[in-house]
Amino acid sequence: MSEARLQLVRRFAAIACLAEQVESRLANGEMIDVGEHALLCSTLVRVANRIGINRKAREIVPSVAQYVEQAGRGS
């Protein structure tokens, strides 16, 4: 991993920790700065894109054909 990418991963981890702290305060019933939370989330998305993390859809349920095949086998 290049030094630049390593630094981005470190920044991502630091920002994720800050976002978790804000969300912890919210879960405890404390008031939070919604703008701060939104900025942290937005920054996380931007840094993740720079690192190369992309969301990929995946099939989480069997297709109809797979379901029928499994049902026929008794699985």
GIZI-V717895 format. One record per backbone hydrogen bond with DSSP energy under -0.5 kcal/mol. NH is the residue of the N-H (numbers start at 1). CO is the residue of the C=O. Records with the same first field share a line. If there is no record, write none. Layout:
NH: CO / CO
//
This chain:
6: 2
7: 3
8: 4
9: 5
10: 6
11: 7
12: 8
13: 9
14: 10
15: 11
16: 12
17: 13
18: 14
19: 15
20: 16
21: 17
22: 18
23: 19
24: 20
25: 21
26: 22
27: 23
28: 24
29: 26
30: 25
34: 32
37: 33
38: 34
39: 35
40: 36
41: 37
42: 38
43: 39
44: 40
45: 41
46: 42
47: 43
48: 44
49: 45
50: 46
51: 47
52: 48
53: 48
54: 52
67: 63
68: 64
69: 65
70: 66
71: 67
72: 68
73: 69
74: 70 / 71
75: 70
//
